[in-house]
């Protein structure tokens, strides 16, 4: 089975390529069938029972930027309680995971459009610079997760005194 791209699933287009406009007109059906007024199955969520594709984990979109002393990561986690998030950090990588549970039960045929992602999600971000793991902070407000990761200063030097023992 060929896996269709997000755009193909969203629009219902196929991945066939055409050489000219004449080829396109032959690919368009002349009449619409009776199912045209039913909800589009291509827009249904991958985890709906009537879909035969495998259940997959969503990828959490993030913004990553730097300030003078920090690397900052923003991610929208609306609908997820802070205690349902899992954040794991090391000096050069951050892993964010969680699950968004659908609170209302609506049967699949009753949907006209279904674009929100429900289920587990994760994201691994490789950091451009090492960070101080112990000084990192995470806050969530209004559905926005903000990770503030202080940069390690590799050029910083200190004098070490030897104690007589």
C-alpha positions in Angstrom: 0.0 0.0 0.0 1.4 3.4 -1.0 1.4 5.9 1.8 -0.3 9.2 0.7 1.2 12.6 1.7 -0.6 14.9 4.0 -1.6 17.2 1.1 -2.9 14.2 -0.9 -5.0 13.1 2.1 -6.2 16.6 2.7 -7.2 17.4 -0.9 -8.1 13.9 -2.1 -5.6 14.4 -4.9 -3.5 11.5 -6.2 0.2 11.5 -6.7 -0.2 10.9 -10.5 1.6 13.5 -12.6 0.2 14.9 -15.8 2.1 16.1 -18.8 -0.5 18.5 -20.1 -3.9 20.1 -19.3 -5.6 17.7 -21.7 -4.5 14.7 -19.4 -6.1 16.4 -16.4 -9.5 16.7 -18.0 -9.7 13.0 -18.7 -8.9 12.3 -15.0 -11.9 14.3 -13.7 -15.1 12.3 -13.4 -18.0 13.5 -15.5 -20.7 13.0 -12.9 -20.7 13.1 -9.1 -21.9 10.1 -7.2 -24.4 10.0 -4.4 -21.7 10.1 -1.8 -20.8 13.7 -2.6 -22.9 15.1 0.2 -21.4 12.8 2.8 -18.4 13.9 4.9 -15.0 13.4 3.2 -13.3 10.3 4.6 -9.9 11.6 3.6 -10.2 14.3 6.2 -11.0 11.9 9.0 -8.5 11.3 11.8 -6.1 8.5 11.3 -7.3 6.8 14.5 -11.0 6.5 13.5 -12.3 3.0 13.5 -13.3 3.1 9.8 -9.8 3.9 8.6 -7.6 0.9 7.9 -4.2 2.7 8.2 -2.1 2.1 11.3 -2.3 4.3 14.3 0.6 6.6 14.5 2.1 9.2 16.8 1.8 12.8 16.0 4.8 15.1 15.8 4.6 18.2 18.0 5.4 21.4 16.1 7.9 23.7 17.9 9.7 27.0 17.6 13.3 27.0 18.7 15.3 30.3 19.1 18.1 31.7 21.1 18.6 34.8 23.3 21.9 36.0 24.6 22.0 33.4 27.4 19.3 30.9 26.6 17.8 28.5 24.1 14.0 28.8 24.1 11.5 26.2 22.8 7.8 27.0 22.3 5.2 24.3 21.6 1.4 24.5 21.6 0.1 21.8 23.9 -3.5 23.0 24.2 -5.8 20.4 25.8 -2.9 18.7 27.6 -2.5 19.1 31.4 1.0 19.9 32.6 1.1 16.6 34.5 0.4 14.7 31.2 3.5 16.1 29.6 6.8 14.2 29.6 10.0 16.3 29.1 13.4 14.8 29.1 16.5 16.9 28.6 20.2 16.3 28.2 23.0 18.7 27.4 22.4 18.6 23.7 18.8 17.3 23.2 15.2 17.7 24.4 12.4 15.2 24.1 8.8 16.3 24.7 6.0 13.8 24.7 2.4 13.6 25.8 -1.1 12.7 24.9 -4.2 14.7 24.0 -7.4 12.9 24.8 -10.7 13.7 23.0 -13.3 14.7 25.6 -16.4 14.3 23.5 -17.6 11.2 21.8 -18.9 12.0 18.3 -19.3 9.2 15.8 -17.2 9.3 12.6 -20.1 9.8 10.1 -21.3 12.9 12.0 -18.1 14.8 11.3 -17.9 17.2 8.3 -14.3 18.2 8.9 -11.8 16.6 11.3 -8.5 18.4 11.5 -7.5 18.4 15.2 -5.0 15.9 16.3 -6.0 13.6 19.2 -3.7 11.0 20.6 -0.1 10.7 21.6 2.6 13.1 20.3 6.3 13.6 20.7 9.2 15.7 19.4 12.9 15.4 19.8 14.9 18.6 19.3 18.7 18.4 18.8 20.0 21.6 20.4 22.6 23.8 18.5 24.6 24.3 21.7 25.0 22.5 25.1 22.8 23.7 27.9 22.8 23.7 31.7 20.4 20.9 32.4 20.1 21.7 36.1 19.0 25.3 35.5 16.4 24.6 32.8 12.8 25.6 33.4 9.5 24.6 31.8 6.2 26.6 32.0 2.8 26.1 30.4 0.3 29.0 30.1 -2.7 29.3 27.8 -1.8 26.1 26.0 1.8 27.3 25.2 4.7 25.3 26.6 7.9 27.3 27.1 11.2 25.6 27.8 14.0 28.0 28.8 17.4 26.3 28.6 20.4 28.3 29.8 23.4 27.9 27.5 26.7 26.5 28.8 29.6 28.9 28.5 32.5 26.7 27.3 34.8 29.7 27.2 34.3 30.6 30.9 37.3 29.9 33.0 37.9 29.9 36.7 40.9 29.7 38.9 41.0 26.7 41.2 42.9 27.0 44.5 44.6 24.0 45.9 43.8 23.4 49.5 46.4 21.9 51.8 45.1 18.6 53.1 
